[in-house]
Amino acid sequence: MTDSETIRVYDQKAGEYADMTDEFNQADPRLLELIQGCPKGGRVLDLGCGPGASSAQMAAAGLTVDATDASSAMVEMAAKHPGVTAWQATFDDISGESVYDGIWANFCLLHAPRNDMPRHLSALHNALKPGGLFFIGLKLGTGEARDKIGRLYTYYSQDELEGLLSQAGFTIENTRFGSGAGLDGSVSDWISVSAHA
């Protein structure tokens, strides 16, 4: 299920979101880890790609990049980056078997309802080649809530997220934590997990 209000906010604030996140994405050590862990010329999926800064960095490193987002405004921005193929899609559109060497799901699946997460993670595991890399970032916490600008968030604890990943067939490599300000101005704690299929 896709939350139309969340997509509307991203359509409306795409430029503002790009200004806020582009520099951070380009310096993200987790993204460099994904790039270095994929074979030269490998195929990667940037799920919930936003304005495409991460996609652009992966493409510049020589990877073949598929970028998807539910926001048409974000897809339009992502598609302007050289080497990036972007299209509008929701998490329900995840498909394919052994397609990708790596999947970057950075702070996107936190907008999916909790009861849909096992299904989405299973589809992503299937879409990865055996041994393929997977990175997921979510906000730490419990329950579901809308932020100050109307986006729907689902929060996870470390144990819950790692359990869901294991159930989907992933082998966890490492877990990192941090905090940062979001588009609505509030500061949140986050968790990022690196795993492989």
C-alpha positions as CSV (number, residue, x, y, z in Angstrom):
1,M,0.0,0.0,0.0
2,T,1.3,3.4,-0.9
3,D,0.6,6.5,1.3
4,S,-0.7,9.2,-1.1
5,E,-0.1,12.0,1.4
6,T,3.6,11.0,1.8
7,I,4.1,11.0,-2.0
8,R,2.3,14.4,-2.2
9,V,4.7,15.9,0.3
10,Y,7.7,14.6,-1.7
11,D,6.3,15.9,-5.0
12,Q,5.8,19.3,-3.4
13,K,9.1,19.5,-1.6
14,A,11.4,17.7,-4.1
15,G,13.8,20.6,-4.7
16,E,14.0,21.4,-1.0
17,Y,14.7,17.8,-0.2
18,A,17.5,17.6,-2.9
19,D,19.1,20.7,-1.4
20,M,19.1,19.1,2.0
21,T,20.3,15.6,1.2
22,D,22.6,15.8,-1.9
23,E,25.8,16.7,0.0
24,F,25.1,14.2,2.8
25,N,24.5,11.4,0.3
26,Q,27.7,12.1,-1.6
27,A,29.8,11.7,1.6
28,D,28.0,8.7,2.9
29,P,30.5,6.0,3.8
30,R,27.8,3.3,3.6
31,L,27.2,4.2,-0.1
32,L,31.0,3.9,-0.8
33,E,30.9,0.5,0.9
34,L,28.1,-0.6,-1.5
35,I,29.9,0.7,-4.5
36,Q,33.2,-1.0,-3.6
37,G,31.4,-4.2,-2.8
38,C,29.8,-4.5,-6.2
39,P,31.6,-6.0,-9.3
40,K,32.8,-3.5,-11.9
41,G,29.9,-2.7,-14.2
42,G,27.5,-4.4,-11.8
43,R,23.8,-3.6,-11.7
44,V,22.3,-1.9,-8.7
45,L,18.8,-0.7,-7.6
46,D,18.4,2.6,-5.8
47,L,15.0,2.0,-4.1
48,G,13.2,5.2,-3.2
49,C,15.9,7.1,-5.0
50,G,14.7,10.6,-4.2
51,P,16.4,13.2,-6.4
52,G,19.1,10.8,-7.4
53,A,22.3,11.9,-5.7
54,S,23.2,8.4,-4.6
55,S,22.2,7.0,-8.0
56,A,24.5,9.6,-9.7
57,Q,27.4,8.5,-7.5
58,M,26.9,4.8,-8.2
59,A,26.7,5.6,-12.0
60,A,29.8,7.7,-11.8
61,A,31.6,4.7,-10.3
62,G,30.7,2.6,-13.3
63,L,27.7,0.7,-12.0
64,T,24.5,0.2,-14.0
65,V,21.8,2.0,-12.0
66,D,18.1,1.4,-11.9
67,A,16.4,4.1,-9.8
68,T,12.8,4.0,-8.6
69,D,10.6,6.3,-6.5
70,A,6.9,6.7,-6.0
71,S,7.2,10.5,-6.4
72,S,7.1,11.7,-10.0
73,A,9.0,14.9,-9.1
74,M,11.8,12.9,-7.6
75,V,12.0,10.5,-10.6
76,E,12.2,13.5,-12.9
77,M,15.2,14.9,-11.0
78,A,16.9,11.5,-10.7
79,A,16.6,10.8,-14.4
80,K,18.6,13.9,-15.2
81,H,21.8,12.3,-13.8
82,P,24.1,10.7,-16.4
83,G,24.0,6.9,-16.4
84,V,20.8,6.7,-14.3
85,T,17.7,5.0,-15.5
86,A,14.8,6.2,-13.3
87,W,11.1,5.4,-13.3
88,Q,8.1,5.8,-11.0
89,A,7.3,2.7,-9.0
90,T,6.1,1.8,-5.5
91,F,7.5,-0.9,-3.1
92,D,4.7,-3.1,-4.4
93,D,6.5,-3.1,-7.8
94,I,9.7,-4.8,-6.6
95,S,10.2,-7.9,-8.7
96,G,12.7,-10.1,-10.5
97,E,15.0,-12.9,-9.6
98,S,18.8,-12.5,-9.1
99,V,18.8,-9.2,-11.0
100,Y,21.0,-7.0,-8.9
101,D,24.5,-7.1,-7.4
102,G,23.5,-4.5,-4.9
103,I,20.4,-2.7,-3.5
104,W,20.5,0.7,-1.8
105,A,17.3,1.2,0.3
106,N,18.3,4.3,2.2
107,F,15.5,5.8,4.4
108,C,12.7,4.8,2.0
109,L,11.1,1.6,3.4
110,L,10.4,3.6,6.6
111,H,7.4,4.9,4.7
112,A,6.0,1.4,4.2
113,P,3.3,0.1,6.6
114,R,4.8,-2.4,9.1
115,N,2.7,-5.3,8.0
116,D,4.0,-4.9,4.4
117,M,7.7,-5.0,5.4
118,P,8.2,-8.8,5.4
119,R,6.8,-9.0,1.9
120,H,9.0,-6.1,0.6
121,L,12.2,-7.5,2.2
122,S,11.4,-10.9,0.7
123,A,11.0,-9.4,-2.8
124,L,14.2,-7.5,-2.4
125,H,16.1,-10.6,-1.3
126,N,14.8,-12.4,-4.4
127,A,15.8,-9.5,-6.7
128,L,19.4,-9.8,-5.4
129,K,21.9,-12.2,-6.9
130,P,23.3,-14.7,-4.5
131,G,25.8,-12.9,-2.3
132,G,24.5,-9.5,-3.4
133,L,24.7,-6.5,-1.1
134,F,21.8,-4.8,0.6
135,F,21.8,-1.6,2.6
136,I,18.7,-0.4,4.5
137,G,18.3,2.7,6.6
138,L,15.3,3.3,8.9
139,K,14.4,5.5,11.9
140,L,14.7,4.0,15.4
141,G,11.7,3.8,17.6
142,T,8.3,2.1,17.9
143,G,4.9,2.4,16.2
144,E,3.8,4.5,13.3
145,A,3.3,8.3,13.1
146,R,3.1,11.2,10.7
147,D,5.8,13.9,10.9
148,K,5.2,17.6,11.1
149,I,4.7,17.9,7.3
150,G,2.4,14.8,6.9
151,R,4.8,12.0,5.9
152,L,3.9,8.5,7.3
153,Y,6.8,6.8,9.2
154,T,7.1,3.3,10.6
155,Y,9.8,3.0,13.3
156,Y,11.8,-0.1,14.2
157,S,14.1,-1.3,17.0
158,Q,17.4,-3.0,16.1
159,D,16.1,-6.4,17.2
160,E,12.9,-6.1,15.1
161,L,14.8,-4.9,12.0
162,E,17.5,-7.6,12.2
163,G,14.9,-10.2,12.9
164,L,12.9,-9.2,9.8
165,L,16.1,-9.3,7.7
166,S,17.0,-12.7,8.9
167,Q,13.5,-14.0,8.2
168,A,13.7,-12.7,4.6
169,G,17.0,-14.7,4.1
170,F,19.6,-11.9,4.6
171,T,22.9,-12.4,6.4
172,I,23.7,-9.3,8.4
173,E,27.2,-7.8,8.0
174,N,27.1,-4.8,10.3
175,T,24.8,-2.4,12.0
176,R,25.4,1.4,12.4
177,F,23.6,4.1,14.3
178,G,23.4,7.9,14.0
179,S,21.0,10.8,14.2
180,G,20.1,13.7,11.9
181,A,17.6,16.4,11.0
182,G,14.9,15.5,8.6
183,L,12.9,17.6,6.1
184,D,10.5,18.6,8.8
185,G,13.3,20.0,10.9
186,S,13.1,17.3,13.7
187,V,16.1,15.3,14.7
188,S,15.7,11.5,14.7
189,D,17.9,8.6,15.7
190,W,18.5,6.1,12.8
191,I,19.7,2.6,12.2
192,S,21.5,1.3,9.1
193,V,22.1,-2.3,8.3
194,S,24.5,-3.8,5.8
195,A,23.6,-7.4,4.7
196,H,23.9,-9.8,1.8
197,A,21.6,-12.3,0.1
